[in-house]
Amino acid sequence: SLKEMLSSYGLSIEANPYRITGEEILIRRFYSSYFLEAYSSSEWPFEDISESNINKLLDVFLSSNDIGKIFYDYSVFRIHFAVDFIRNRKGYSVRAEHLPFQEFAGQHSRISSELRQKICDTGVKSEDTQLYADQLAYWNIYYSPQFFEGYLKENPEFARRVASIEKAVNELINIFDLPAFDYTGILKDLDTYLELYIRTSSKKIAKDYILFKPRDYYLIEIFKNSFFFFYEPAEEKMKSLCMERDIKTNDQLIESMMHILLTKWKDLTSILFKKFSISRVLVYSHLNYTHAENIVSSLHTNTNRVMDIEIYKETSISEKQLSKYSFDILVSTTSLSLDIPQKIQYLHYKIHGPFVQPLVRLIDEIISDNKRKIHKHVLSLI
């Protein structure tokens, strides 16, 4: 029933008149999820607020602060802002609980006044201008890096929770030797998501979606299949975060946490692919260097595999000379008898179709074997 379905979001429904009741932040989350799923990005579901005005207001907002892309998705922001505005106009509010200390709460009036003038300058004409400005002022504070840093200093409990998430992310960075990046968005979103569970009286996690998962949930399956050696350790980190907050885990909760981690981690798919899904191939031609260059070009064109290819430069080939190179496969235009740990693959002079398939299979085998080794090694570290 609808009543049972809403209860999984910590909400309920009342009659006379029909309305959804519960914590205001969960009500807004539910409505935002519904409108994001039920309407395409080219549709505007709100009759009592202009899409054009919302776009202008968000342009004012994004040009008035330095929140950065780590904190927002523009299409999602539009819906959230519309839902927030409509609920505010009806007299509901969530601001007080999110501006808990005077240093930032006191800024609201000043920022609201500045934004009101900027809104008027855009040509937006509405009796709701002040309400627009108040909402944007709240967002300007709440989504700003300064608010995040200030809250860390003022709230020891929040700082403790964030430090725990930061530790988990840093451990993954160190284990996989990944480049550093600004992961503030991960810290903020994971903490907010877990706190929603703790705050919900039904003790059921508030999902990021109602019926249909967001399109970027496909990353979950990609990582489970192609980057399982990263996904499984990261999943264990998410479970540990839940245990620290006395949250009983379930598949949906962990999947949603992983969705936040994967989508907020800058260039993670590309980094893992380049680091762990590319084979290193050394090309040796018994003819000449130009011939080797032509082979490299043909391999890139005809194998349909991403490889890091280097050409063997010495005039003669030996085990001693090969020890100077770093590679997984030695591709040779002639048969070789060498005692080396890497694989040696003879390359037919026809570098296409079935003639190149033995090399393709060897590349796939080596990449799969490397991932298994990495997986085993990582599990031994956590």
For each residue, the residues with C-beta under 8 A, 3 or more apart:
1: 4 5
2: 5 6 13
3: 6 7 12 13
4: 1 7 8
5: 1 2 8 9
6: 2 3 9 11 12 13 20 22 30
7: 3 4 10 11 12 202 204
8: 4 5 202 204 207
9: 5 6 22 26 29 30 200 204 206 207
10: 7 22 23 26 200 201 202 204 206
11: 6 7 20 21 22 26 27 30
12: 3 6 7 20 21 22
13: 2 3 6 18 19 20 21
14: 18 19 21
15: 18
16:
17:
18: 13 14 15
19: 13 14
20: 6 11 12 13 27 30 31
21: 11 12 13 14 27
22: 6 9 10 11 12 26 27
23: 10 26 27 199 200
24: 27 28 87 92 93 94
25: 28 29 94 196 199
26: 9 10 11 22 23 29 30 196 200 206
27: 11 20 21 22 23 24 30 31 87 92
28: 24 25 31 32 80 83 84 87 94
29: 9 25 26 32 33 196 206
30: 6 9 11 20 26 27 33 34 206 210
31: 20 27 28 34 35 83 87
32: 28 29 35 36 76 79 80 83
33: 29 30 36 37 207 208 209 210
34: 30 31 37 38 210
35: 31 32 38 39 45 46 79 82 83
36: 32 33 39 75 76 79 209 214
37: 33 34 209 210 211 212
38: 34 35 45
39: 35 36 43 44 45
40: 43
41: 75
42:
43: 39 40
44: 39 51
45: 35 38 39
46: 35 49 51 82 86
47:
48: 86
49: 46 53 54 82 85 86
50: 53 54
51: 44 46 54 55 78
52: 55 56
53: 49 50 56 57 124 126 132
54: 49 50 51 57 58 78 81 82
55: 51 52 58 59 78
56: 52 53 59 60 119 122 123 124
57: 53 54 60 61 81 119 122 124 132 136
58: 54 55 61 62 74 77 78 81
59: 55 56 62 63 122
60: 56 57 63 64 115 118 119 122 136
61: 57 58 64 65 115 136 139 140
62: 58 59 65 67
63: 59 60
64: 60 61 114 115 118 136 140
65: 61 62 140 143 144
66: 144 145
67: 62 70 71 72 143 144 145
68: 71 145 182
69: 72
70: 67 182 183 184 185 264
71: 67 68 143 184 185 188
72: 67 69 76 77 143
73: 76 77
74: 58 77 78
75: 36 41 78 79
76: 32 36 72 73 79 80
77: 58 72 73 74 80 81
78: 51 54 55 58 74 75 81 82
79: 32 35 36 75 76 82 83
80: 28 32 76 77 83 84
81: 54 57 58 77 78 84 85 135 139
82: 35 46 49 54 78 79 85 86
83: 28 31 32 35 79 80 86 87
84: 28 80 81 87 88 135
85: 49 81 82 88 89 128 131 132 135
86: 46 48 49 82 83 89 90
87: 24 27 28 31 83 84 90 92
88: 84 85 91 92 93 131 134 135
89: 85 86 128 131
90: 86 87
91: 88
92: 24 27 87 88
93: 24 88 96
94: 24 25 28 97 98
95: 98 99 138
96: 93 99
97: 94 100
98: 94 95 138 142
99: 95 96 104 105 108 138 141 142
100: 97 105 151 154 155
101: 104 105 150 151 154 155
102: 105 106
103: 106 107 150 154
104: 99 101 107 108 141 147 150
105: 99 100 101 102 108
106: 102 103 109
107: 103 104 110 111 137 141
108: 99 104 105 111 112 134 137 138 141
109: 106 112 113 137
110: 107 113 114
111: 107 108 114 115 137 140 141
112: 108 109 115 116 130 133 134 136 137
113: 109 110 116 117 133
114: 64 110 111 117 118
115: 60 61 64 111 112 118 119 132 133 136 137 140
116: 112 113 119 120 129 130 132 133
117: 113 114 120 121
118: 60 64 114 115 121 122
119: 56 57 60 115 116 122 124 129 132 133 136
120: 116 117 124 129
121: 117 118
122: 56 57 59 60 118 119
123: 56
124: 53 56 57 119 120 129 132
125: 129
126: 53 129 132
127:
128: 85 89 131 132
129: 116 119 120 124 125 126 132 133
130: 112 116 133 134
131: 85 88 89 128 134 135
132: 53 57 85 115 116 119 124 126 128 129 135 136
133: 112 113 115 116 119 129 130 136 137
134: 88 108 112 130 131 137 138
135: 81 84 85 88 131 132 138 139
136: 57 60 61 64 112 115 119 132 133 139 140
137: 107 108 109 111 112 115 133 134 140 141
138: 95 98 99 108 134 135 141 142
139: 61 81 135 136 142 143
140: 61 64 65 111 115 136 137 143 144
141: 99 104 107 108 111 137 138 144 147
142: 98 99 138 139 147
143: 65 67 71 72 139 140 147
144: 65 66 67 140 141 147 148
145: 66 67 68 148 149 184
146: 149 150
147: 104 141 142 143 144 150 151
148: 144 145 151 152 184 188
149: 145 146 152 153
150: 101 103 104 146 147 153 154
151: 100 101 147 148 154 155 158
152: 148 149 155 158 159 162
153: 149 150 159
154: 100 101 103 150 151
155: 100 101 151 152 158 159
156: 159 160
157: 160 161
158: 151 152 155 161 162 191
159: 152 153 155 156 162 163
160: 156 157 163 164
161: 157 158 164 165 191 194 195 245
162: 152 158 159 165 166 187 191
163: 159 160 166 167
164: 160 161 167 168 241 244
165: 161 162 168 169 186 187 190 191 241
166: 162 163 169 170 183 187
167: 163 164 170 171
168: 164 165 171 172 237 238 240 241
169: 165 166 172 173 183 186 187 261
170: 166 167 173 174
171: 167 168 174 175 237 382
172: 168 169 175 176 178 230 233 234 237
173: 169 170 176 177 178 179 180
174: 170 171 177
175: 171 172 233 378 381 382
176: 172 173 230 272 275 378
177: 173 174 275
178: 172 173 268 271 275
179: 173 271
180: 173
181: 265 266 267
182: 68 70 185 266
183: 70 166 169 186 187 264 265
184: 70 71 145 148 187 188
185: 70 71 182 188 189 264
186: 165 169 183 189 190 260 261 264 265
187: 162 165 166 169 183 184 190 191
188: 71 148 184 185 191 192
189: 185 186 192 193 260 264
190: 165 186 187 193 194 241 257 260 261
191: 158 161 162 165 187 188 194 195
192: 188 189 195 196
193: 189 190 196 197 208 256 257 260
194: 161 190 191 197 198 241 242 245 247 257
195: 161 191 192 198 199
196: 25 26 29 192 193 199 200 205 206
197: 193 194 200 203 204 205 206 247 253
198: 194 195 245 247
199: 23 25 195 196
200: 9 10 23 26 196 197 203 204 205 206
201: 10
202: 7 8 10
203: 197 200
204: 7 8 9 10 197 200
205: 196 197 200 250 252 253 256
206: 9 10 26 29 30 196 197 200
207: 8 9 33 210 252 256
208: 33 193 213 214 256 259
209: 33 36 37 212 213 214
210: 30 33 34 37 207
211: 37
212: 37 209
213: 208 209 217
214: 36 208 209 217 259
215: 218
216: 219 259 263
217: 213 214 220 259
218: 215 221 222
219: 216 222 223 259 262 263 269
220: 217 223 224 255 258 259 262
221: 218 224 225
222: 218 219 225 226 227 269
223: 219 220 226 227 228 230 231 258 262 269
224: 220 221 228 231
225: 221 222 228
226: 222 223 273 277
227: 222 223 230 231 269 272 276
228: 223 224 225 231 232 371 375
229: 232 233 276 371 372 374 375 378
230: 172 176 223 227 233 234 272 378
231: 223 224 227 228 234 235 258
232: 228 229 235 236 375 379
233: 172 175 229 230 236 237 378 379 382
234: 172 230 231 237 238 258 261
235: 231 232 238 239 254 258
236: 232 233 239 240 382
237: 168 171 172 233 234 240 241 382
238: 168 234 235 241 242 254 257 258 261
239: 235 236 242 243 249 254
240: 168 236 237 243 244
241: 164 165 168 190 194 237 238 244 245 257
242: 194 238 239 245 247 248 249 253 254 257
243: 239 240 246 247 249
244: 164 240 241
245: 161 194 198 241 242
246: 243
247: 194 197 198 242 243 253
248: 242
249: 239 242 243 253 254
250: 205 253 254
251: 254 255
252: 205 207 255 256
253: 197 205 242 247 249 250 256 257
254: 235 238 239 242 249 250 251 257 258
255: 220 251 252 258 259
256: 193 205 207 208 252 253 259 260
257: 190 193 194 238 241 242 253 254 260 261
258: 220 223 231 234 235 238 254 255 261 262
259: 208 214 216 217 219 220 255 256 262 263
260: 186 189 190 193 256 257 263 264
261: 169 186 190 234 238 257 258 264 265
262: 219 220 223 258 259 265 268 269
263: 216 219 259 260
264: 70 183 185 186 189 260 261
265: 181 183 186 261 262 268
266: 181 182
267: 181 270 271
268: 178 262 265 271 272
269: 219 222 223 227 262 272 273
270: 267 273 274
271: 178 179 267 268 274 275
272: 176 227 230 268 269 275 276 277
273: 226 269 270 276 277 278 306
274: 270 271 277 278
275: 176 177 178 271 272 278
276: 227 229 272 273 367 370 371 374
277: 226 272 273 274 306 367 371
278: 273 274 275 306 307 308 367
279: 305 307 308 328 329 363 366 367
280: 307 308 310 326 327 328 329
281: 299 307 308 309 310 327 328 329 331 363
282: 309 310 311 312 322 325 327 329 330 331 342
283: 292 295 296 299 309 310 311 312 331
284: 292 312 317 330 331 332 333 336
285: 288 289 291 292 295 311 312 333
286: 332 333 334
287: 291 292 333
288: 285 291 292
289: 285 292 293 311 313
290: 293 294
291: 285 287 288 294 295 333
292: 283 284 285 287 288 289 295 296 311 312
293: 289 290 296 297 311
294: 290 291 297 298
295: 283 285 291 292 298 299 331 333 347 351
296: 283 292 293 299 300 309 311
297: 293 294 300 301
298: 294 295 301 302 351 352
299: 281 283 295 296 302 303 307 309 331 351 356 359
300: 296 297 303 307 309
301: 297 298
302: 298 299 351 352 353 356
303: 299 300 307 356 359 360 363
304: 360
305: 279 360 363 364
306: 273 277 278
307: 278 279 280 281 299 300 303 363
308: 278 279 280 281
309: 281 282 283 296 299 300
310: 280 281 282 283 325 327
311: 282 283 285 289 292 293 296
312: 282 283 284 285 292 317 321 322 325 330
313: 289
314: 317 321
315:
316: 321
317: 284 312 314 321 322 336 338
318: 321 322 338
319: 322 323 338 339 340
320: 323
321: 312 314 316 317 318 324
322: 282 312 317 318 319 325 330 338 340
323: 319 320
324: 321
325: 282 310 312 322
326: 280
327: 280 281 282 310 330 342
328: 279 280 281 342 343 366 370
329: 279 280 281 282 342 343 344 345 359 362 363 366
330: 282 284 312 322 327 336 338 340 342 343 344 345
331: 281 282 283 284 295 299 345 347 359
332: 284 286 335 336 344 345 346 347
333: 284 285 286 287 291 295 346 347 349
334: 286 346
335: 332 346
336: 284 317 330 332 344 346
337:
338: 317 318 319 322 330 344
339: 319
340: 319 322 330 344
341:
342: 282 327 328 329 330
343: 328 329 330 362 366
344: 329 330 332 336 338 340
345: 329 330 331 332 358 359 362
346: 332 333 334 335 336
347: 295 331 332 333 351 356 359
348: 351 355 356
349: 333
350: 353 355
351: 295 298 299 302 347 348 355 356
352: 298 302 355 356
353: 302 350 356 357
354: 357
355: 348 350 351 352
356: 299 302 303 347 348 351 352 353 359 360
357: 353 354 360 361
358: 345 361 362
359: 299 303 329 331 345 347 356 362 363
360: 303 304 305 356 357 363 364
361: 357 358 364 365
362: 329 343 345 358 359 365 366
363: 279 281 303 305 307 329 359 360 366 367
364: 305 360 361 367 368
365: 361 362 368 369
366: 279 328 329 343 362 363 369 370
367: 276 277 278 279 363 364 370 371
368: 364 365 371 372
369: 365 366 372 373
370: 276 328 366 367 373 374
371: 228 229 276 277 367 368 374 375
372: 229 368 369 375 376
373: 369 370 376 377
374: 229 276 370 371 377 378
375: 228 229 232 371 372 378 379
376: 372 373 379 380
377: 373 374 380 381
378: 175 176 229 230 233 374 375 381 382
379: 232 233 375 376 382
380: 376 377
381: 175 377 378
382: 171 175 233 236 237 378 379
